[in-house]
Amino acid sequence: MMTLEGAKATTETLDALRTGAQTMKAIQKAMNIDDVDKTMDEINEQTADFEALSTPIGATADFEEDELEAELEEHEGAELEEQLLQPVTTAHTTPLLKEQLLRPVTTANAGPLHVPAGNN
Protein backbone atom coordinates (compact mmCIF):
# COMPACT_ATOMS: atom_id res chain seq x y z
CA MET A 1 0.00 0.00 0.00
CA MET A 2 2.83 2.42 0.90
CA THR A 3 4.55 1.63 -2.36
CA LEU A 4 1.44 2.52 -4.38
CA GLU A 5 1.03 5.83 -2.54
CA GLY A 6 4.71 6.67 -3.08
CA ALA A 7 4.46 5.81 -6.79
CA LYS A 8 1.33 7.96 -7.14
CA ALA A 9 3.04 10.92 -5.43
CA THR A 10 6.09 10.51 -7.68
CA THR A 11 3.89 10.42 -10.79
CA GLU A 12 2.03 13.57 -9.72
CA THR A 13 5.31 15.33 -9.01
CA LEU A 14 6.72 14.42 -12.44
CA ASP A 15 3.53 15.60 -14.14
CA ALA A 16 3.74 18.93 -12.31
CA LEU A 17 7.40 19.30 -13.32
CA ARG A 18 6.57 18.54 -16.98
CA THR A 19 3.77 21.10 -16.95
CA GLY A 20 6.07 23.67 -15.36
CA ALA A 21 8.82 22.99 -17.92
CA GLN A 22 6.38 23.37 -20.82
CA THR A 23 5.06 26.63 -19.39
CA MET A 24 8.60 27.96 -18.97
CA LYS A 25 9.42 27.09 -22.62
CA ALA A 26 6.29 28.93 -23.78
CA ILE A 27 7.20 32.00 -21.71
CA GLN A 28 10.79 31.97 -23.00
CA LYS A 29 9.57 31.84 -26.61
CA ALA A 30 7.31 34.83 -25.98
CA MET A 31 10.16 36.86 -24.44
CA ASN A 32 13.38 38.10 -25.94
CA ILE A 33 16.34 39.70 -24.22
CA ASP A 34 15.62 43.17 -25.64
CA ASP A 35 12.15 43.17 -24.10
CA VAL A 36 13.58 42.13 -20.73
CA ASP A 37 16.24 44.86 -20.87
CA LYS A 38 13.65 47.47 -21.84
CA THR A 39 11.34 46.42 -19.00
CA MET A 40 14.19 46.45 -16.46
CA ASP A 41 15.25 49.94 -17.62
CA GLU A 42 11.69 51.21 -17.18
CA ILE A 43 11.49 49.70 -13.69
CA ASN A 44 14.83 51.23 -12.70
CA GLU A 45 13.75 54.64 -14.02
CA GLN A 46 10.49 54.48 -12.08
CA THR A 47 12.35 53.44 -8.95
CA ALA A 48 14.76 56.37 -9.30
CA ASP A 49 11.84 58.77 -9.79
CA PHE A 50 10.09 57.40 -6.72
CA GLU A 51 13.23 57.74 -4.60
CA ALA A 52 13.68 61.33 -5.73
CA LEU A 53 10.07 62.15 -4.84
CA SER A 54 10.22 60.41 -1.48
CA THR A 55 13.27 62.38 -0.31
CA PRO A 56 12.11 65.21 1.98
CA ILE A 57 12.68 68.71 0.72
CA GLY A 58 15.68 70.29 2.39
CA ALA A 59 17.17 66.97 3.43
CA THR A 60 20.89 67.23 2.97
CA ALA A 61 22.87 64.16 3.82
CA ASP A 62 22.06 60.92 5.52
CA PHE A 63 22.57 61.34 9.25
CA GLU A 64 23.79 58.55 11.41
CA GLU A 65 21.98 58.12 14.69
CA ASP A 66 25.30 58.09 16.59
CA GLU A 67 26.27 61.43 15.07
CA LEU A 68 22.93 62.95 16.04
CA GLU A 69 23.23 61.62 19.61
CA ALA A 70 26.75 63.07 19.91
CA GLU A 71 25.55 66.46 18.66
CA LEU A 72 22.62 66.43 21.11
CA GLU A 73 24.94 65.62 24.02
CA GLU A 74 27.25 68.44 22.93
CA HIS A 75 24.38 70.96 22.92
CA GLU A 76 23.08 69.72 26.26
CA GLY A 77 26.58 69.99 27.75
CA ALA A 78 26.96 73.55 26.49
CA GLU A 79 23.55 74.48 27.91
CA LEU A 80 24.40 72.94 31.29
CA GLU A 81 27.76 74.73 31.35
CA GLU A 82 26.02 78.03 30.60
CA GLN A 83 23.57 77.44 33.45
CA LEU A 84 26.39 76.62 35.85
CA LEU A 85 28.22 79.84 34.95
CA GLN A 86 25.16 81.98 35.77
CA PRO A 87 25.40 83.80 39.13
CA VAL A 88 23.46 82.23 41.96
CA THR A 89 20.39 84.22 42.88
CA THR A 90 19.10 84.20 46.42
CA ALA A 91 15.76 85.18 47.87
CA HIS A 92 15.38 88.89 48.52
CA THR A 93 15.74 89.73 52.20
CA THR A 94 15.35 93.04 53.96
CA PRO A 95 18.82 94.41 54.70
CA LEU A 96 19.63 95.07 58.32
CA LEU A 97 20.38 98.60 59.34
CA LYS A 98 23.85 99.40 60.61
CA GLU A 99 22.44 100.15 64.05
CA GLN A 100 20.76 96.73 64.19
CA LEU A 101 24.03 95.02 63.32
CA LEU A 102 26.03 96.89 65.95
CA ARG A 103 23.48 96.56 68.78
CA PRO A 104 24.21 93.70 71.20
CA VAL A 105 21.49 91.11 71.61
CA THR A 106 20.11 90.97 75.12
CA THR A 107 16.91 89.80 76.67
CA ALA A 108 16.00 93.45 77.19
CA ASN A 109 16.10 94.02 73.43
CA ALA A 110 14.22 90.84 72.71
CA GLY A 111 11.09 91.75 74.63
CA PRO A 112 9.14 89.60 77.05
CA LEU A 113 9.73 85.89 77.00
CA HIS A 114 6.55 83.81 76.95
CA VAL A 115 6.74 80.24 78.25
CA PRO A 116 3.58 78.16 77.88
CA ALA A 117 2.28 76.54 81.05
CA GLY A 118 2.64 72.80 81.24
CA ASN A 119 -0.08 70.31 82.19
CA ASN A 120 0.92 69.01 85.63
C-alpha positions in Angstrom: 0.0 0.0 0.0 2.8 2.4 0.9 4.5 1.6 -2.4 1.4 2.5 -4.4 1.0 5.8 -2.5 4.7 6.7 -3.1 4.5 5.8 -6.8 1.3 8.0 -7.1 3.0 10.9 -5.4 6.1 10.5 -7.7 3.9 10.4 -10.8 2.0 13.6 -9.7 5.3 15.3 -9.0 6.7 14.4 -12.4 3.5 15.6 -14.1 3.7 18.9 -12.3 7.4 19.3 -13.3 6.6 18.5 -17.0 3.8 21.1 -17.0 6.1 23.7 -15.4 8.8 23.0 -17.9 6.4 23.4 -20.8 5.1 26.6 -19.4 8.6 28.0 -19.0 9.4 27.1 -22.6 6.3 28.9 -23.8 7.2 32.0 -21.7 10.8 32.0 -23.0 9.6 31.8 -26.6 7.3 34.8 -26.0 10.2 36.9 -24.4 13.4 38.1 -25.9 16.3 39.7 -24.2 15.6 43.2 -25.6 12.1 43.2 -24.1 13.6 42.1 -20.7 16.2 44.9 -20.9 13.7 47.5 -21.8 11.3 46.4 -19.0 14.2 46.5 -16.5 15.3 49.9 -17.6 11.7 51.2 -17.2 11.5 49.7 -13.7 14.8 51.2 -12.7 13.7 54.6 -14.0 10.5 54.5 -12.1 12.4 53.4 -8.9 14.8 56.4 -9.3 11.8 58.8 -9.8 10.1 57.4 -6.7 13.2 57.7 -4.6 13.7 61.3 -5.7 10.1 62.1 -4.8 10.2 60.4 -1.5 13.3 62.4 -0.3 12.1 65.2 2.0 12.7 68.7 0.7 15.7 70.3 2.4 17.2 67.0 3.4 20.9 67.2 3.0 22.9 64.2 3.8 22.1 60.9 5.5 22.6 61.3 9.2 23.8 58.5 11.4 22.0 58.1 14.7 25.3 58.1 16.6 26.3 61.4 15.1 22.9 63.0 16.0 23.2 61.6 19.6 26.7 63.1 19.9 25.5 66.5 18.7 22.6 66.4 21.1 24.9 65.6 24.0 27.3 68.4 22.9 24.4 71.0 22.9 23.1 69.7 26.3 26.6 70.0 27.7 27.0 73.5 26.5 23.5 74.5 27.9 24.4 72.9 31.3 27.8 74.7 31.4 26.0 78.0 30.6 23.6 77.4 33.4 26.4 76.6 35.8 28.2 79.8 34.9 25.2 82.0 35.8 25.4 83.8 39.1 23.5 82.2 42.0 20.4 84.2 42.9 19.1 84.2 46.4 15.8 85.2 47.9 15.4 88.9 48.5 15.7 89.7 52.2 15.4 93.0 54.0 18.8 94.4 54.7 19.6 95.1 58.3 20.4 98.6 59.3 23.8 99.4 60.6 22.4 100.1 64.0 20.8 96.7 64.2 24.0 95.0 63.3 26.0 96.9 66.0 23.5 96.6 68.8 24.2 93.7 71.2 21.5 91.1 71.6 20.1 91.0 75.1 16.9 89.8 76.7 16.0 93.4 77.2 16.1 94.0 73.4 14.2 90.8 72.7 11.1 91.7 74.6 9.1 89.6 77.0 9.7 85.9 77.0 6.5 83.8 76.9 6.7 80.2 78.3 3.6 78.2 77.9 2.3 76.5 81.0 2.6 72.8 81.2 -0.1 70.3 82.2 0.9 69.0 85.6 
